[in-house]
Amino acid sequence: SLVGSEMCIRDRKRGMQEMNYLKMLVDDFHSTVVATLDQQGYPQTRAIDMMLYDKEGVYFLTAKGKAFYQQLIQQNFMSLTALKDKKAISLKGKVKCIHHTYLDEIFQKNTYMQKIYPENTRDILEVFCLYEATGEYFDITAPSSIIKETFTIGSIEKETGYFINDTCIRCLKCLDVCPQKCVHVDQKVKIDQRHCLSCGRCLEICPVRAIEREI
Protein backbone atom coordinates (compact mmCIF):
# COMPACT_ATOMS: atom_id res chain seq x y z
CA SER A 1 0.00 0.00 0.00
CA LEU A 2 0.98 3.65 -0.38
CA VAL A 3 1.02 4.18 3.38
CA GLY A 4 3.19 1.11 3.86
CA SER A 5 5.63 2.28 1.19
CA GLU A 6 5.88 5.72 2.78
CA MET A 7 6.58 4.15 6.17
CA CYS A 8 9.31 1.96 4.68
CA ILE A 9 10.94 4.98 3.02
CA ARG A 10 10.72 6.96 6.26
CA ASP A 11 12.25 4.11 8.28
CA ARG A 12 15.01 3.66 5.72
CA LYS A 13 15.87 7.36 5.82
CA ARG A 14 15.83 7.34 9.60
CA GLY A 15 18.14 4.32 9.65
CA MET A 16 20.56 6.01 7.26
CA GLN A 17 20.51 9.16 9.38
CA GLU A 18 21.27 7.19 12.54
CA MET A 19 24.17 5.37 10.88
CA ASN A 20 25.58 8.67 9.58
CA TYR A 21 25.67 10.12 13.07
CA LEU A 22 27.20 6.97 14.55
CA LYS A 23 29.86 7.00 11.83
CA MET A 24 30.55 10.66 12.60
CA LEU A 25 30.80 9.90 16.31
CA VAL A 26 33.27 7.03 15.85
CA ASP A 27 35.34 8.20 12.89
CA ASP A 28 35.30 12.01 13.16
CA PHE A 29 34.79 12.83 16.85
CA HIS A 30 36.11 9.55 18.28
CA SER A 31 36.97 10.82 21.78
CA THR A 32 34.00 11.49 24.06
CA VAL A 33 33.25 12.54 27.63
CA VAL A 34 31.25 9.76 29.29
CA ALA A 35 29.21 10.08 32.49
CA THR A 36 28.13 7.47 35.03
CA LEU A 37 27.47 7.62 38.79
CA ASP A 38 30.12 6.93 41.42
CA GLN A 39 29.60 4.96 44.65
CA GLN A 40 28.14 8.02 46.38
CA GLY A 41 25.66 8.62 43.55
CA TYR A 42 27.47 11.67 42.15
CA PRO A 43 28.10 12.13 38.41
CA GLN A 44 31.56 11.05 37.30
CA THR A 45 33.05 11.76 33.88
CA ARG A 46 36.02 10.46 31.94
CA ALA A 47 37.34 10.51 28.36
CA ILE A 48 36.49 7.35 26.40
CA ASP A 49 37.10 6.62 22.71
CA MET A 50 34.24 5.20 20.65
CA MET A 51 35.82 2.37 18.65
CA LEU A 52 33.24 0.74 16.35
CA TYR A 53 29.60 1.09 15.34
CA ASP A 54 26.92 -0.87 13.53
CA LYS A 55 23.13 -0.97 13.44
CA GLU A 56 23.11 -2.47 16.94
CA GLY A 57 24.96 0.41 18.57
CA VAL A 58 28.34 1.95 19.44
CA TYR A 59 31.23 -0.07 20.89
CA PHE A 60 33.98 0.92 23.31
CA LEU A 61 36.12 -0.85 25.90
CA THR A 62 37.61 -0.49 29.34
CA ALA A 63 39.71 -2.57 31.72
CA LYS A 64 38.04 -4.79 34.32
CA GLY A 65 40.04 -3.18 37.14
CA LYS A 66 38.67 0.32 36.57
CA ALA A 67 35.86 1.94 38.53
CA PHE A 68 34.24 2.77 35.17
CA TYR A 69 33.90 -0.95 34.45
CA GLN A 70 32.16 -1.60 37.76
CA GLN A 71 29.80 1.33 37.24
CA LEU A 72 28.82 0.10 33.78
CA ILE A 73 28.14 -3.40 35.09
CA GLN A 74 26.06 -2.14 38.00
CA GLN A 75 24.17 0.69 36.29
CA ASN A 76 23.74 -0.57 32.71
CA PHE A 77 23.30 3.06 31.60
CA MET A 78 25.50 5.99 30.61
CA SER A 79 25.57 9.25 28.70
CA LEU A 80 28.25 10.78 26.49
CA THR A 81 29.07 13.97 24.61
CA ALA A 82 31.63 14.62 21.87
CA LEU A 83 32.67 18.09 20.63
CA LYS A 84 34.54 19.17 17.51
CA ASP A 85 34.57 22.34 15.36
CA LYS A 86 31.40 23.84 16.91
CA LYS A 87 29.56 20.54 16.43
CA ALA A 88 28.45 18.13 19.12
CA ILE A 89 26.92 14.68 19.40
CA SER A 90 25.31 13.46 22.62
CA LEU A 91 23.93 10.02 23.45
CA LYS A 92 22.30 8.47 26.50
CA GLY A 93 21.07 4.92 26.81
CA LYS A 94 21.60 1.37 27.94
CA VAL A 95 24.98 -0.38 27.93
CA LYS A 96 25.83 -4.06 28.01
CA CYS A 97 29.08 -5.96 28.35
CA ILE A 98 29.82 -8.24 25.39
CA HIS A 99 33.19 -9.37 26.81
CA HIS A 100 35.77 -10.00 24.02
CA THR A 101 33.33 -9.81 21.09
CA TYR A 102 34.77 -7.39 18.48
CA LEU A 103 37.97 -6.97 20.52
CA ASP A 104 40.18 -8.01 17.60
CA GLU A 105 38.25 -5.73 15.20
CA ILE A 106 38.66 -2.82 17.61
CA PHE A 107 42.43 -3.31 17.79
CA GLN A 108 42.67 -3.62 13.99
CA LYS A 109 40.70 -0.40 13.42
CA ASN A 110 42.25 1.55 16.30
CA THR A 111 45.90 0.65 15.90
CA TYR A 112 47.11 2.95 18.72
CA MET A 113 45.50 0.47 21.15
CA GLN A 114 48.13 -2.11 20.15
CA LYS A 115 50.80 0.06 21.80
CA ILE A 116 48.74 0.78 24.91
CA TYR A 117 47.92 -2.91 25.46
CA PRO A 118 50.62 -4.91 23.59
CA GLU A 119 50.44 -8.64 22.86
CA ASN A 120 48.32 -10.63 25.34
CA THR A 121 47.83 -7.78 27.85
CA ARG A 122 44.56 -6.89 26.09
CA ASP A 123 42.88 -9.78 27.91
CA ILE A 124 42.09 -7.40 30.79
CA LEU A 125 39.82 -5.38 28.49
CA GLU A 126 36.07 -5.88 28.05
CA VAL A 127 33.96 -4.52 25.19
CA PHE A 128 30.72 -2.67 25.89
CA CYS A 129 27.87 -1.75 23.54
CA LEU A 130 25.74 1.39 23.92
CA TYR A 131 22.30 0.50 22.57
CA GLU A 132 18.65 1.56 22.90
CA ALA A 133 19.76 5.18 23.15
CA THR A 134 18.53 8.64 22.27
CA GLY A 135 20.91 11.05 20.59
CA GLU A 136 21.24 14.65 19.51
CA TYR A 137 23.42 16.29 16.88
CA PHE A 138 24.03 20.03 17.43
CA ASP A 139 25.79 22.36 14.99
CA ILE A 140 26.41 26.06 15.70
CA THR A 141 28.76 26.64 12.76
CA ALA A 142 26.26 29.29 11.59
CA PRO A 143 25.16 30.82 14.92
CA SER A 144 22.10 32.63 13.53
CA SER A 145 20.76 29.37 12.08
CA ILE A 146 21.75 26.46 14.27
CA ILE A 147 21.05 22.87 13.25
CA LYS A 148 19.74 20.30 15.70
CA GLU A 149 18.81 16.72 14.85
CA THR A 150 17.58 13.99 17.17
CA PHE A 151 18.14 10.31 16.46
CA THR A 152 17.87 6.96 18.18
CA ILE A 153 19.62 3.62 18.44
CA GLY A 154 17.23 0.70 18.64
CA SER A 155 13.46 0.75 18.95
CA ILE A 156 13.07 4.01 20.90
CA GLU A 157 10.49 6.27 19.24
CA LYS A 158 10.08 9.11 21.73
CA GLU A 159 10.45 12.69 20.47
CA THR A 160 11.94 15.35 22.71
CA GLY A 161 11.72 19.13 22.59
CA TYR A 162 9.06 21.86 22.69
CA PHE A 163 5.80 21.33 20.83
CA ILE A 164 2.69 23.49 20.23
CA ASN A 165 -0.63 21.77 20.88
CA ASP A 166 -4.13 22.42 19.50
CA THR A 167 -5.03 25.02 22.14
CA CYS A 168 -2.78 27.55 20.33
CA ILE A 169 -4.57 30.88 19.61
CA ARG A 170 -2.01 31.94 16.95
CA CYS A 171 -0.95 35.09 18.79
CA LEU A 172 2.66 34.39 17.68
CA LYS A 173 4.20 35.76 20.83
CA CYS A 174 6.39 32.66 20.75
CA LEU A 175 7.81 33.72 17.38
CA ASP A 176 8.55 37.21 18.71
CA VAL A 177 10.75 35.86 21.53
CA CYS A 178 12.38 32.94 19.69
CA PRO A 179 16.17 33.52 19.30
CA GLN A 180 16.31 31.41 16.13
CA LYS A 181 12.88 32.44 14.72
CA CYS A 182 12.08 28.77 14.25
CA VAL A 183 8.33 29.03 14.85
CA HIS A 184 6.56 28.45 11.52
CA VAL A 185 2.99 29.37 10.63
CA ASP A 186 1.16 27.02 8.29
CA GLN A 187 -2.17 25.30 8.87
CA LYS A 188 -0.85 25.00 12.40
CA VAL A 189 1.80 26.90 14.31
CA LYS A 190 4.81 24.61 14.64
CA ILE A 191 8.30 24.71 16.06
CA ASP A 192 11.02 23.63 13.63
CA GLN A 193 12.92 21.14 15.76
CA ARG A 194 15.96 21.32 13.46
CA HIS A 195 16.68 24.88 14.58
CA CYS A 196 15.18 24.98 18.09
CA LEU A 197 17.62 25.80 20.92
CA SER A 198 15.26 24.30 23.54
CA CYS A 199 15.75 27.47 25.60
CA GLY A 200 12.12 27.59 26.77
CA ARG A 201 11.33 31.24 26.00
CA CYS A 202 8.25 30.23 24.01
CA LEU A 203 6.94 28.19 26.93
CA GLU A 204 7.27 31.14 29.30
CA ILE A 205 5.55 33.66 27.00
CA CYS A 206 2.57 31.58 25.82
CA PRO A 207 -0.64 33.12 27.31
CA VAL A 208 -2.71 29.92 27.00
CA ARG A 209 -0.01 27.38 27.87
CA ALA A 210 -0.25 25.77 24.47
CA ILE A 211 3.44 24.83 24.43
CA GLU A 212 4.54 21.58 26.01
CA ARG A 213 7.98 20.18 26.73
CA GLU A 214 8.67 16.53 25.97
CA ILE A 215 11.77 15.20 27.75
C-alpha positions in Angstrom: 0.0 0.0 0.0 1.0 3.7 -0.4 1.0 4.2 3.4 3.2 1.1 3.9 5.6 2.3 1.2 5.9 5.7 2.8 6.6 4.2 6.2 9.3 2.0 4.7 10.9 5.0 3.0 10.7 7.0 6.3 12.2 4.1 8.3 15.0 3.7 5.7 15.9 7.4 5.8 15.8 7.3 9.6 18.1 4.3 9.6 20.6 6.0 7.3 20.5 9.2 9.4 21.3 7.2 12.5 24.2 5.4 10.9 25.6 8.7 9.6 25.7 10.1 13.1 27.2 7.0 14.6 29.9 7.0 11.8 30.6 10.7 12.6 30.8 9.9 16.3 33.3 7.0 15.9 35.3 8.2 12.9 35.3 12.0 13.2 34.8 12.8 16.9 36.1 9.5 18.3 37.0 10.8 21.8 34.0 11.5 24.1 33.2 12.5 27.6 31.3 9.8 29.3 29.2 10.1 32.5 28.1 7.5 35.0 27.5 7.6 38.8 30.1 6.9 41.4 29.6 5.0 44.6 28.1 8.0 46.4 25.7 8.6 43.6 27.5 11.7 42.1 28.1 12.1 38.4 31.6 11.0 37.3 33.1 11.8 33.9 36.0 10.5 31.9 37.3 10.5 28.4 36.5 7.4 26.4 37.1 6.6 22.7 34.2 5.2 20.7 35.8 2.4 18.7 33.2 0.7 16.4 29.6 1.1 15.3 26.9 -0.9 13.5 23.1 -1.0 13.4 23.1 -2.5 16.9 25.0 0.4 18.6 28.3 1.9 19.4 31.2 -0.1 20.9 34.0 0.9 23.3 36.1 -0.8 25.9 37.6 -0.5 29.3 39.7 -2.6 31.7 38.0 -4.8 34.3 40.0 -3.2 37.1 38.7 0.3 36.6 35.9 1.9 38.5 34.2 2.8 35.2 33.9 -0.9 34.5 32.2 -1.6 37.8 29.8 1.3 37.2 28.8 0.1 33.8 28.1 -3.4 35.1 26.1 -2.1 38.0 24.2 0.7 36.3 23.7 -0.6 32.7 23.3 3.1 31.6 25.5 6.0 30.6 25.6 9.3 28.7 28.2 10.8 26.5 29.1 14.0 24.6 31.6 14.6 21.9 32.7 18.1 20.6 34.5 19.2 17.5 34.6 22.3 15.4 31.4 23.8 16.9 29.6 20.5 16.4 28.4 18.1 19.1 26.9 14.7 19.4 25.3 13.5 22.6 23.9 10.0 23.5 22.3 8.5 26.5 21.1 4.9 26.8 21.6 1.4 27.9 25.0 -0.4 27.9 25.8 -4.1 28.0 29.1 -6.0 28.4 29.8 -8.2 25.4 33.2 -9.4 26.8 35.8 -10.0 24.0 33.3 -9.8 21.1 34.8 -7.4 18.5 38.0 -7.0 20.5 40.2 -8.0 17.6 38.3 -5.7 15.2 38.7 -2.8 17.6 42.4 -3.3 17.8 42.7 -3.6 14.0 40.7 -0.4 13.4 42.3 1.5 16.3 45.9 0.7 15.9 47.1 2.9 18.7 45.5 0.5 21.1 48.1 -2.1 20.1 50.8 0.1 21.8 48.7 0.8 24.9 47.9 -2.9 25.5 50.6 -4.9 23.6 50.4 -8.6 22.9 48.3 -10.6 25.3 47.8 -7.8 27.8 44.6 -6.9 26.1 42.9 -9.8 27.9 42.1 -7.4 30.8 39.8 -5.4 28.5 36.1 -5.9 28.1 34.0 -4.5 25.2 30.7 -2.7 25.9 27.9 -1.7 23.5 25.7 1.4 23.9 22.3 0.5 22.6 18.7 1.6 22.9 19.8 5.2 23.1 18.5 8.6 22.3 20.9 11.0 20.6 21.2 14.6 19.5 23.4 16.3 16.9 24.0 20.0 17.4 25.8 22.4 15.0 26.4 26.1 15.7 28.8 26.6 12.8 26.3 29.3 11.6 25.2 30.8 14.9 22.1 32.6 13.5 20.8 29.4 12.1 21.8 26.5 14.3 21.1 22.9 13.3 19.7 20.3 15.7 18.8 16.7 14.9 17.6 14.0 17.2 18.1 10.3 16.5 17.9 7.0 18.2 19.6 3.6 18.4 17.2 0.7 18.6 13.5 0.7 18.9 13.1 4.0 20.9 10.5 6.3 19.2 10.1 9.1 21.7 10.5 12.7 20.5 11.9 15.4 22.7 11.7 19.1 22.6 9.1 21.9 22.7 5.8 21.3 20.8 2.7 23.5 20.2 -0.6 21.8 20.9 -4.1 22.4 19.5 -5.0 25.0 22.1 -2.8 27.6 20.3 -4.6 30.9 19.6 -2.0 31.9 17.0 -0.9 35.1 18.8 2.7 34.4 17.7 4.2 35.8 20.8 6.4 32.7 20.8 7.8 33.7 17.4 8.6 37.2 18.7 10.7 35.9 21.5 12.4 32.9 19.7 16.2 33.5 19.3 16.3 31.4 16.1 12.9 32.4 14.7 12.1 28.8 14.2 8.3 29.0 14.9 6.6 28.5 11.5 3.0 29.4 10.6 1.2 27.0 8.3 -2.2 25.3 8.9 -0.9 25.0 12.4 1.8 26.9 14.3 4.8 24.6 14.6 8.3 24.7 16.1 11.0 23.6 13.6 12.9 21.1 15.8 16.0 21.3 13.5 16.7 24.9 14.6 15.2 25.0 18.1 17.6 25.8 20.9 15.3 24.3 23.5 15.8 27.5 25.6 12.1 27.6 26.8 11.3 31.2 26.0 8.3 30.2 24.0 6.9 28.2 26.9 7.3 31.1 29.3 5.5 33.7 27.0 2.6 31.6 25.8 -0.6 33.1 27.3 -2.7 29.9 27.0 0.0 27.4 27.9 -0.2 25.8 24.5 3.4 24.8 24.4 4.5 21.6 26.0 8.0 20.2 26.7 8.7 16.5 26.0 11.8 15.2 27.7 
